[in-house]
């Protein structure tokens, strides 16, 4: 085992070689609990959670009192959403190491996922009693408080976490998210730069390496700058509005890089001298600077009063509009309303922001004089989850090739009703009326707190918020009432 240097290989990231060494060592020492546990950690980091679980179970079978392996097993169960099993594993770890702050912190997270708030707080308090100033626990306490709507206490917890560990990116990101949600934009933008910190457990944005420097606010007179995409489709649609500000600051050339599916919609964006799909970004010519798209509001020192909110700032292609108009003419006379009830399945908050299925929106069909159109399929490639029979719905989603098609359809509608997904930003950017259904748990910062409108899309977007987690019936009832008012 020593000759194999398995620990060194693991640390160097040579995972395939390390895995072979672990397997060879376990043939010689199948009862070695540490080998099973360490091999499991390697497997987990290599994206093999089921194999990792088997090794953790082998480790605790070899040594029932192996607290670290029980903790790791609990973390594995947590990541797969098996919270009852995670709780049991973590409680077993604490049986052998009763005051371990890391395990108490992990248990608090499980309770928070289970919405057992009192238990979560108690676990976090036990962790902090064992290790005062534990940044990750202070941060987790902040997320608990924020979910409970106790924003002041959440802010205090995040700031305590940052004071305890100024380099801890999760707390900086969460503080930025909270400040932006409160409309404290100038304070929030700098903290949000933590989103591309490589130390973040799940980086929100990955820093590119185009071969020229990142822009940090230097003078742009006569300079060429490349604007890099990040996060989701909706983010790019929302913040492309900042390109004219770069031109106004003196930039000679502004190159917009965007995800390929957005190219037909964004190729005519104001302020862009050139629009390059992400698939061709590897061949980008040298520029003076590059900048993340969502860093532009920070550099512009954007406040609520200075959001560049002139609408529309994007337009649908006339030829595509004509094509989709012919499809929409199949509908009976009346108001044309587009529907999107699920977002991209890979989104971290999709379980909360998406509707279970179309049947949740069934009350909308009680409104006379309205014809409904599904925009459900598109960039994510996910099949629509049908509701009950009898809901007349023109399904266009399967024919949507990219956001150029989405924009063309939206431009021909009277109203879009959707969950928090990219279609809301398409509608907003086109100046089309759109009603957005928002979850009670972790609504995105850009919709802010308690507002029923959006300063990013003034006079266009209306926000319908859940009053209780998972309770969509009341939201849909309010939407149906308001739809009946405008449909007549």
C-alpha positions in Angstrom: 0.0 0.0 0.0 2.8 2.4 0.9 4.6 1.6 -2.4 1.4 2.3 -4.3 1.3 5.8 -2.7 -2.5 5.7 -2.8 -3.0 8.8 -0.6 -0.6 10.8 -2.7 -2.3 9.8 -5.9 -5.7 10.7 -4.4 -4.4 14.2 -3.4 -2.9 14.7 -6.8 -6.3 14.0 -8.4 -5.0 10.9 -10.2 -8.2 9.2 -9.3 -8.2 6.2 -11.7 -4.7 5.1 -10.4 -5.7 5.7 -6.8 -8.9 3.6 -7.3 -6.8 0.7 -8.6 -4.5 1.0 -5.6 -7.4 1.0 -3.2 -8.9 -2.1 -4.9 -5.5 -3.9 -4.7 -5.1 -2.9 -1.0 -8.6 -4.1 -0.2 -7.9 -7.5 -1.7 -5.1 -7.8 0.9 -7.0 -6.1 3.8 -10.7 -6.5 3.2 -11.4 -5.8 6.9 -9.6 -2.5 6.9 -12.2 0.1 7.7 -10.0 3.1 6.9 -9.4 1.7 3.4 -13.1 1.3 2.7 -13.8 4.8 4.0 -11.1 6.5 2.0 -12.0 4.6 -1.1 -15.6 5.7 -0.7 -14.5 9.3 -0.4 -12.6 8.9 -3.7 -15.6 7.3 -5.4 -17.9 10.1 -4.1 -15.6 12.7 -5.6 -15.5 10.8 -8.8 -19.3 11.0 -9.2 -20.0 7.4 -8.1 -22.3 7.9 -5.1 -23.8 4.4 -5.1 -20.4 2.7 -5.1 -19.3 5.1 -2.4 -22.2 4.2 -0.2 -21.4 0.5 -0.5 -17.8 1.2 0.7 -19.0 3.4 3.6 -21.3 0.5 4.6 -18.4 -1.9 4.4 -16.3 0.5 6.6 -18.9 0.6 9.4 -19.5 -3.2 9.1 -15.7 -3.6 9.7 -15.8 -1.1 12.6 -19.3 -0.2 14.0 -17.9 2.7 16.0 -16.2 4.4 13.1 -17.7 7.9 13.5 -16.1 9.4 10.4 -17.5 6.7 8.1 -21.0 7.2 9.7 -20.7 10.9 9.1 -19.7 10.4 5.5 -22.5 7.9 5.0 -24.9 10.5 6.3 -23.6 13.1 3.9 -24.1 10.7 1.0 -27.7 10.0 2.0 -28.2 13.7 2.3 -27.0 14.4 -1.2 -29.4 11.8 -2.6 -32.3 13.3 -0.6 -32.7 10.3 1.7 -33.1 12.4 4.8 -34.4 9.9 7.3 -31.5 7.6 6.5 -29.1 10.5 6.7 -30.5 11.5 10.2 -30.0 7.9 11.4 -26.4 7.7 10.1 -25.5 11.1 11.6 -27.1 10.2 14.9 -25.0 7.0 14.9 -21.9 9.0 14.3 -22.7 11.2 17.3 -23.2 8.2 19.5 -19.4 7.7 19.1 -18.4 11.3 19.0 -21.0 13.3 20.8 -19.6 16.8 20.5 -18.3 16.8 16.9 -19.3 20.2 15.5 -19.1 19.0 11.9 -21.6 16.2 12.5 -24.0 18.5 14.3 -23.7 21.0 11.4 -24.5 18.2 8.9 -27.4 17.1 11.1 -28.7 20.7 11.2 -28.6 20.7 7.4 -30.7 17.5 7.2 -33.3 19.0 9.5 -33.4 22.2 7.5 -34.0 20.2 4.3 -36.8 18.3 6.2 -38.2 21.7 7.3 -37.8 20.7 10.9 -36.7 24.2 11.8 -36.5 23.9 15.6 -34.4 20.8 15.3 -32.2 22.4 12.7 -31.5 25.4 15.0 -30.8 23.2 18.0 -28.3 21.2 15.9 -26.6 24.3 14.7 -26.4 25.7 18.3 -24.8 22.4 19.4 -22.2 22.8 16.6 -21.4 26.4 17.6 -21.2 25.5 21.3 -18.5 22.9 20.4 -16.7 25.3 18.0 -17.7 29.0 18.4 -17.3 30.9 15.2 -17.6 27.9 12.8 -18.3 29.8 9.6 -20.2 27.1 7.8 -22.6 26.7 10.7 -23.2 30.4 11.0 -23.8 30.5 7.3 -26.3 27.6 7.5 -28.1 29.3 10.4 -28.3 32.4 8.1 -30.0 30.3 5.4 -32.4 29.0 7.9 -33.3 32.5 9.1 -33.6 33.7 5.5 -36.0 30.9 4.6 -38.1 31.8 7.7 -38.4 35.3 6.5 -36.2 36.7 9.3 -33.9 38.7 7.1 -32.3 40.8 9.8 -31.1 37.8 11.7 -30.0 36.1 8.5 -27.9 39.1 7.6 -26.3 39.1 11.1 -25.5 35.4 10.8 -23.9 35.8 7.3 -21.8 38.8 8.5 -20.7 36.7 11.6 -19.6 33.9 9.2 -17.6 36.3 7.1 -16.0 37.9 10.1 -15.0 34.4 11.3 -13.6 33.4 7.9 -13.3 36.3 5.4 -12.4 33.8 2.7 -15.5 31.7 3.0 -17.4 32.2 -0.3 -20.8 30.7 0.6 -21.5 33.3 3.3 -20.4 36.1 0.9 -22.6 34.8 -1.9 -25.6 34.4 0.5 -25.1 37.9 1.9 -25.1 39.3 -1.6 -28.2 37.3 -2.5 -30.0 38.6 0.6 -29.0 42.3 0.0 -30.1 42.2 -3.7 -33.4 40.6 -2.7 -34.0 43.5 -0.3 -33.3 46.0 -3.1 -30.0 47.1 -1.6 -28.3 46.7 -4.9 -25.2 48.8 -4.5 -24.3 46.9 -1.3 -25.1 43.5 -2.8 -23.3 43.5 -6.1 -19.7 43.2 -4.7 -20.7 40.3 -2.4 -22.2 38.5 -5.4 -18.7 38.3 -7.0 -18.2 35.3 -4.7 -20.3 33.3 -7.2 -17.2 32.4 -9.3 -14.9 31.8 -6.3 -13.3 28.4 -7.0 -13.6 27.6 -3.3 -17.4 27.7 -3.5 -18.8 24.2 -3.0 -21.0 24.6 -6.1 -19.6 27.5 -8.2 -22.4 29.5 -9.7 -20.1 30.7 -12.5 -16.8 29.2 -13.8 -14.1 31.7 -14.7 -12.9 31.3 -18.3 -9.3 31.5 -19.5 -9.5 33.3 -22.8 -5.9 34.5 -22.7 -6.6 38.2 -21.9 -7.4 39.9 -18.5 -10.7 40.1 -16.7 -12.1 43.7 -16.6 -12.1 45.3 -13.2 -13.4 48.7 -14.1 -10.5 50.1 -16.0 -11.1 52.8 -18.6 -12.6 51.4 -21.8 -11.8 54.2 -24.2 -10.8 52.5 -27.5 -10.7 49.1 -25.9 -12.2 45.8 -27.0 -14.1 43.8 -24.4 -15.7 40.4 -24.5 -18.8 39.8 -22.3 -18.9 36.2 -21.0 -22.1 34.3 -20.4 -22.9 32.7 -17.0 -25.6 30.9 -15.2 -28.9 30.3 -17.0 -30.5 31.4 -20.2 -32.7 33.9 -18.3 -29.7 35.6 -16.7 -28.2 36.3 -20.1 -31.5 37.6 -21.5 -32.0 39.9 -18.5 -28.5 41.4 -18.4 -27.7 41.8 -22.1 -29.4 45.2 -21.5 -26.0 46.4 -20.1 -24.1 46.2 -23.4 -25.0 49.8 -24.5 -23.5 51.1 -21.3 -20.1 49.6 -22.3 -20.3 51.4 -25.6 -21.3 54.6 -23.8 -18.2 54.1 -21.6 -16.0 54.3 -24.8 -15.5 50.6 -25.7 -14.4 50.3 -29.3 -15.7 46.7 -29.7 -18.1 44.8 -27.6 -18.3 41.1 -28.3 -21.1 39.1 -26.7 -20.6 35.4 -26.1 -23.8 33.6 -25.5 -25.1 30.0 -25.3 -25.9 28.7 -28.7 -29.6 28.4 -28.2 -29.7 32.2 -27.4 -27.9 33.2 -30.6 -31.0 33.8 -32.8 -32.5 36.1 -30.1 -29.4 37.9 -29.0 -27.6 38.4 -32.3 -29.4 41.8 -32.7 -28.8 42.9 -29.1 -28.1 46.7 -28.8 -24.5 47.5 -28.0 -23.1 44.3 -29.4 -20.7 44.7 -32.3 -20.4 40.9 -32.6 -22.3 38.0 -31.1 -20.4 34.7 -30.8 -22.0 31.4 -29.8 -20.3 29.5 -26.9 -19.4 26.7 -29.2 -17.1 29.0 -31.1 -15.7 30.9 -28.0 -12.5 28.8 -28.1 -11.5 30.6 -31.3 -12.2 34.1 -30.0 -9.7 36.7 -31.2 -7.7 38.6 -28.5 -9.5 41.4 -26.7 -8.3 43.9 -24.1 -10.6 42.5 -21.5 -13.3 40.0 -20.7 -16.1 40.4 -18.1 -18.9 38.2 -16.7 -22.3 39.5 -17.8 -23.6 39.6 -14.3 -20.7 41.7 -13.1 -21.8 44.5 -15.4 -24.4 45.9 -12.9 -21.7 46.1 -10.2 -19.4 48.1 -12.6 -22.3 50.3 -13.5 -23.0 50.8 -9.8 -26.7 50.0 -10.4 -29.3 51.0 -7.9 -33.1 50.5 -8.0 -33.3 54.0 -9.5 -30.7 53.4 -12.2 -31.7 50.0 -13.6 -31.6 50.3 -17.4 -35.2 49.3 -17.8 -36.3 50.7 -21.2 -38.5 48.1 -22.8 -38.4 46.4 -25.2 -34.7 45.8 -25.6 -34.9 42.7 -27.7 -37.0 41.8 -30.8 -38.3 38.6 -32.4 -37.3 37.8 -35.9 -40.2 38.8 -38.3 -39.9 35.7 -40.5 -40.2 33.4 -37.4 -43.1 35.5 -36.1 -44.9 34.9 -39.4 -44.3 31.1 -39.2 -45.6 30.8 -35.7 -48.5 33.2 -36.3 -49.8 30.7 -38.9 -49.7 28.0 -36.2 -51.4 30.2 -33.7 -54.2 31.0 -36.1 -55.4 27.5 -35.5 -56.7 28.7 -32.1 -60.3 29.8 -31.6 -60.9 33.5 -31.4 -60.1 35.0 -28.0 -57.2 35.9 -25.8 -54.0 33.9 -26.5 -52.1 32.9 -23.3 -48.8 31.0 -23.2 -48.1 28.6 -20.4 -44.8 27.3 -18.9 -45.3 25.2 -15.7 -41.9 23.7 -15.3 -38.3 25.1 -15.4 -35.1 23.4 -16.3 -34.8 20.3 -14.2 -31.1 20.9 -13.3 -31.9 24.1 -11.5 -30.9 24.0 -7.8 -34.4 25.2 -6.7 -36.5 23.4 -9.4 -38.4 21.3 -6.9 -39.8 24.4 -5.3 -40.2 26.7 -8.4 -41.8 24.2 -10.8 -45.4 23.0 -10.7 -45.9 19.2 -10.3 -47.8 19.1 -13.5 -50.2 20.9 -15.8 -53.3 19.9 -13.7 -52.3 22.6 -11.1 -53.3 25.2 -13.7 -56.6 23.5 -14.5 -58.6 26.4 -12.8 -57.4 28.7 -15.6 -59.6 26.8 -18.1 -62.7 28.0 -16.3 -62.1 31.5 -17.7 -64.1 32.0 -20.9 -62.6 33.5 -24.0 -59.1 32.3 -23.5 -57.0 29.9 -25.7 -53.9 28.3 -24.1 -50.6 27.5 -25.7 -47.9 25.3 -24.3 -44.3 26.6 -24.5 -43.2 23.8 -22.2 -40.6 22.1 -24.3 -37.5 23.8 -25.6 -34.0 24.3 -24.4 -34.1 21.7 -21.6 -35.4 18.9 -23.8 -37.7 17.7 -21.1 -41.0 16.1 -22.1 -44.1 17.9 -20.9 -45.9 16.2 -18.0 -49.5 16.2 -19.0 -52.4 17.1 -16.9 -55.9 15.6 -17.0 -57.7 15.0 -20.3 -60.0 17.7 -21.5 -57.7 20.7 -21.1 -57.6 22.2 -24.6 -54.0 23.2 -25.2 -52.1 24.0 -28.4 -48.7 22.3 -27.8 -45.9 24.2 -29.6 -43.0 23.3 -27.4 -41.8 20.3 -29.3 -41.3 22.5 -32.4 -39.2 25.1 -30.5 -35.6 24.8 -31.8 -34.1 27.7 -29.8 -35.0 31.0 -28.1 -35.5 32.7 -31.5 -38.6 30.5 -31.8 -39.6 31.1 -28.2 -39.4 34.9 -28.7 -41.4 34.7 -32.0 -44.2 32.8 -30.3 -44.3 35.0 -27.2 -44.4 38.1 -29.5 -47.7 36.8 -31.0 -49.4 36.1 -27.6 -51.4 38.4 -25.4 -50.0 37.1 -22.1 -47.5 34.6 -20.8 -48.2 32.8 -17.5 -45.1 30.9 -16.2 -43.0 29.8 -13.3 -39.7 31.4 -12.7 -37.8 30.4 -15.8 -36.2 31.9 -18.9 -39.5 32.5 -20.8 -40.3 35.2 -18.2 -37.2 37.1 -19.3 -38.0 36.6 -22.9 -41.4 38.1 -22.4 -40.0 40.9 -20.3 -37.3 41.8 -22.8 -39.9 41.9 -25.6 -42.2 44.1 -23.5 -44.8 41.4 -23.5 -47.2 41.1 -20.5 -46.1 38.2 -18.3 -47.4 36.8 -14.9 -44.8 34.9 -13.0 -45.6 32.3 -10.3 -43.0 32.4 -7.5 -42.3 29.8 -4.7 -42.2 30.6 -1.0 -38.9 28.8 -0.6 -35.8 30.5 -2.1 -37.5 32.8 -4.6 -34.7 34.3 -6.8 -33.2 37.6 -5.6 -34.1 39.4 -8.8 -37.8 39.3 -7.9 -37.0 40.9 -4.5 -39.1 40.7 -1.4 -42.9 41.1 -1.3 -43.1 43.0 -4.6 -45.8 42.3 -7.0 -44.0 44.0 -9.9 -40.4 44.1 -11.2 -38.2 47.1 -11.6 -36.3 45.1 -14.2 -39.4 44.8 -16.4 -41.6 47.8 -15.3 -45.3 47.7 -16.4 -44.8 44.2 -17.9 -44.3 41.6 -15.2 -46.7 40.8 -12.4 -45.5 38.5 -9.6 -47.7 36.0 -7.9 -46.1 34.6 -4.7 -46.9 31.5 -2.7 -48.0 32.3 0.8 -47.0 28.9 2.1 -44.4 26.5 0.8 -45.8 24.1 -1.9 -49.2 25.8 -1.8 -49.9 26.6 -5.5 -53.7 26.4 -5.3 -54.1 29.9 -3.9 -51.6 31.3 -6.4 -53.5 29.8 -9.3 -56.8 31.0 -7.9 -55.5 34.6 -7.9 -54.2 34.2 -11.4 -57.5 32.8 -12.6 -59.4 35.7 -11.0 -57.1 38.3 -12.6 -57.2 36.5 -16.0 -61.1 36.7 -15.9 -60.9 40.4 -15.3 -58.8 41.1 -18.5 -60.3 38.4 -20.7 -63.7 40.1 -20.9 
